[in-house]
Amino acid sequence: MTIDEMLILAETATTEDERLDFKSEFAPDLKKAFWVEIVKDIVAFANTVGGAIVFGVNDDGSISNTDCSELISFDPAKITDQVALYTGTQFSKFMITTVARNGVNVPVIVVEPTRIPMVFKKPGTYETEPGKQKTSFSLGTVYFRHGAKSEPATQDDLRASFDRELARIREEWLSNMRTIVEAPPGSTVTLVAPLEPMSNLRLSSDPTATAITVRSLYETHPYTQSEVIKQVKQRTPTLVKFNSHDVQSIKAKENVDHITRPDMVHKPHAQSSPQYSEAFVEMICIAIDQDSDYLVICRQFHKSLRYPTA
């Protein structure tokens, strides 16, 4: 599923399933009990096919009337830290945004699938009442979504996960093969394994021409989405709210993606999360400084794309 499809599901679904979970409250102050259950669901969604966790909604799909707006401005790095605490994995392939359910805006965490299943390296145990504990997940277990529940993996879950990764690798290989097959007649294909990476080139037949250094894409596009959010907040301290939904809205409004603006967005392959450049961060900061309504305009534009008027 695409992120937009997950958001539509989060807005319209009335029951939980393998791609959707409802939480009646966002209560990070409950500390361990809250975080253990959230981490379990995030990991299970990531290990399966991704999904959405909608807050402020009861199990039956009705609005819980509990204020969960704190999540909108919540630092995504704290969620990554909690996942890492129990899995040892710095998982950041998720976004925090809002959806409208029955006219009420509620926050949602959209989780993207991971290539390799995450394993719990620490048990998720917390106290339910004095002298009594609950273990949500155990050391060494792998969790997947089974219908509306996050449960330990079965052999079928692991097989399906391996099949998905194999399909991704196969598609990557076929894409490379298509490039070769579709090459113009007379083209020469050479497989090279250099001892040292190429770092300089000249776009000229003149051997005295100035050499151009080819920088690593991780140097030119150093920011993940969460790091873009952090950078924008640091550079524009007057911002009240700026989150992953704003990043997606700006990309939609400015028509910025890895195809239209590779100088700002880079995706190593189809299954990877985008990496962003300094130019992308600067564009956002300048636009916000020049127009106080810039983010409002971008949000409205993004909404109009998702919900076009008849």
N, C-alpha and C positions, 0 to 999 in steps of 0.2 A: 504494500500500500504506500501511496505517496503521502507526504505530510498534509496536503490539502484534503485528501480523502480521510485521513485520520481525524482532522478537525471537523469535517462534515459529520462523521460518525459521532464525535464527541458532542456535537450540537443536537443531533436528532435521535440518537439511540435511547431507548427506554429501559433496556436491560444490559447487564454486563455480559461480556463474552471474552474470547481469547485475545481480543484486540482492545478491550475497554474495561476500565474499572472505575467505580464511583467511590469517593471518600466524602463523608459528611462534613469533615472539618480539616483545616490545616493547623496542626498544633505542634510546632517544633519544640515548644516549651515543655511538652510531655517527655521530651528527651528520648531515652532509650526505647521505650515502648513504641512511640510514634515512628521513630526512625527505622527500627528493625522491620516493621511492616511495610513501610514505604520502599526501603531498599529491596526487600524480597520481591515486591511487585515490579520495580524497575528492572531488576536483574531478570526476572521471568519473562517480561515483555521483550527485553533486548535479546535474550537467548532464543525466543520464538521468532516472531516476524515483526516485532515492534508493536506499538500500541499507544493508548492515551489514558492518563489517569486524571479524571475530572474531580475537582474539589468543590465542596458546597452542595453536593448532590447525594441524596439518600440511595440506598440499595435498590429501591423501586423506581428510581429515575426522577423523583420529585425533588424540588429545591429544599435544602435543609434549613435555610434561613440563618445559617451560621456564616459570619463574615470571614471569608478566606482571602481577602484582598491583600493581605501581607505577602502572599506568595508572589504577586506580580512584581514586587520590588525586591524579592528575596535573591540573595547572591547565589547563582548557579554553582559556584565553586564549592559552597557548603554541601550541596547535594552530592557533587563529585567526591568530596572528602568522605562522606558517609558511605558511599558505595565502595570506595577504596579501603575503608576501615574493615569491611567484612569480606572483600574479595581480593584485595591487593591490586585491583585494576583501576586506573585513572579514567573512568568512563565519563565522557562528556557529550555523547551523541544524543542529546535531548534538548528540547527548547521549552521555555515557559511562555505561555501566551494566554489569551482569554477567548472564550466562545460565549455565544448568547443562547441560553436555554429558557424558553418561555418568557422572553423579554428581560431576563436577568443575566448580566455578565458574570461568568464564573471562571476562575483560573484553571488551567490544564497544563499538565506536563506531557509533552509528546515525546515518546521514546523511539529512537531508531534502532533497527536490528544490528547486532554485532556479528562479526564474521566467525569468531571462535567463542563458544559458550563460556560464560564466566562461572567460576567455581567458588563456593563459599569457603574461605580459609579461616573463618572464625565463627563460632556458633552464635546465632541470634537469640539470646536468652534474656528475658527481662522479668521483673517482679510484677505480678498481677495484684497481689495483696500481701500483707506482711506474712512472711514464711512460705509463700507459694510463688513458683516461677513457671513461666511458659517458654518453651523453646520453639521459635517460629521456623528455624532451619538449623541444621547441624553442620559440623565441620566436614568438609569434603563433599557436600551435596551440590547438585546442579539442579536448578529450578527452571521449569517451563510453564507456560500457560496451558491449563486444561479446562476449556470452557471458561467459566467465570472465576476460576481458582488458580492460584500460583502454587504448584505442587512439584515434588521431586521428579526428576526425569525418568522416563521409561526408555527401553531400548528403541522404540519407534521414534521418540523425540530426538535421540542422538543420531539415529539414522537420517531423519529428515534434515537435521542441522548440517550433517556432513554432505548430504545431497545438494542442499542449497549452496554451500561453499564450492562444491565441485562444479555446479552449474555456472557459478560466477566465474570461476577460473576458466572453464571451457569457453564461455562467451568472450572472455578477454583474449584467449588464444585465437578463437575464430575471427575476432576483430582484427588481430594482427595479420592473420592469414588472408583476410579479405583485402587488406592494404596491399599485400604482395600480389594477390591475384589480379587486382584492379589497377596495378601499376601500368603505365604506358608501355607499348611494345618496345623492346630493346632495352628496357631498364635492367640494371644489374643489382641483385640483392646480395649484400655481403654481411655475414655474421662476424662481429668483431668482439673480442674480449680484451680490451686494452689493459695493460698493467697499471696505467695511471689514467685517471679521468681527464678528458679534454677540458681545458679551462679557457683557452684563447682561440680566436679565429679571426680571419680577415675576409671581409666581404669584397674582395678585390683580387685581381690577378697580379697586382703590384706587390712584390714581396716586401717592399719598404713601407706599405700602408700600415696605419696604426692598428694594433691588435685590439680586439674587443674581448673583454672578460665575460664569460657566461656564468652568471651567478646561480647558485642553487635556488630552486623554487621555494625552499623552506626559508631562504633568506629574503626573497622578494615578496613572499606571502606568509609572513610569520604568525598571523593571528587566527585563532579559532573564533567561532561566533561568540563564545563567552568572553574571550579576550578583547574582541571588538567592543562589546558592551562595557567592559571595564575601562578600556581606553577612552571611549566617548564620555563616560561619566567623570573620569578624572580630568578631562580637558574642558568639559562644559559643566562646571559645578552648579550652575543655576538650574540644571535639569531636575525635575521632580520625579519623573519616571522614564526609564529607557530600558527596554527588554528585548528578548528575541523576536517578539512579534513586530517591534519597530524595525529591526534589521530586515526582516522579510518584507515589510511594507515599503521600506526605502528601496530595496532591490527591485520590487515590482514597479514602483513609481519611476525610478530612474532607468529601468530596463537594464539592470546590471546582473549578469551571471557569467559563468565561465566561458560562454561562447561569445556573448556580445562585448564583454569587457574583461578579457583575460588578464589585463594589467591590474585589475582589482580583485578578481575571484579566480581561484584555481581549484580544480578537482583532479587528484591523481588518477582516479578511475571512477566508474559509474556508482560503485557502492560506498565510496568514501565521502566524508563530510567536507564541505568547502573550506579552503584556507583563504584568508583575506590579506590584502596588502596595506601598506601605510597610506597609499593614495585613497583607498576606500574609507579609512578612518578620517582622513583629512577632509574628504568631500562631505561627510556627514557633519563634522564639527563646523565647517564653514557655512553649510546650509542652515544649520540651527542658529548660528550666530547672526546670520543675515535675515532670517525670517522666524519670528517667534512661533508662527503657526505651521512651520514646516512639517513637524511630526504629525500634526492633526491632518494636514492635507494628504500625507503619505498613507496614514491609516485609513482615511476615507476612500482613497483610490484603491487600496488593496481590498477593502471590503466590497467596493463596486465590482471588482473583477470576480470575486467569489460569489456575489449575490447580484448579478445583473438584473436590472428592472425589466419587467415584461414589456 
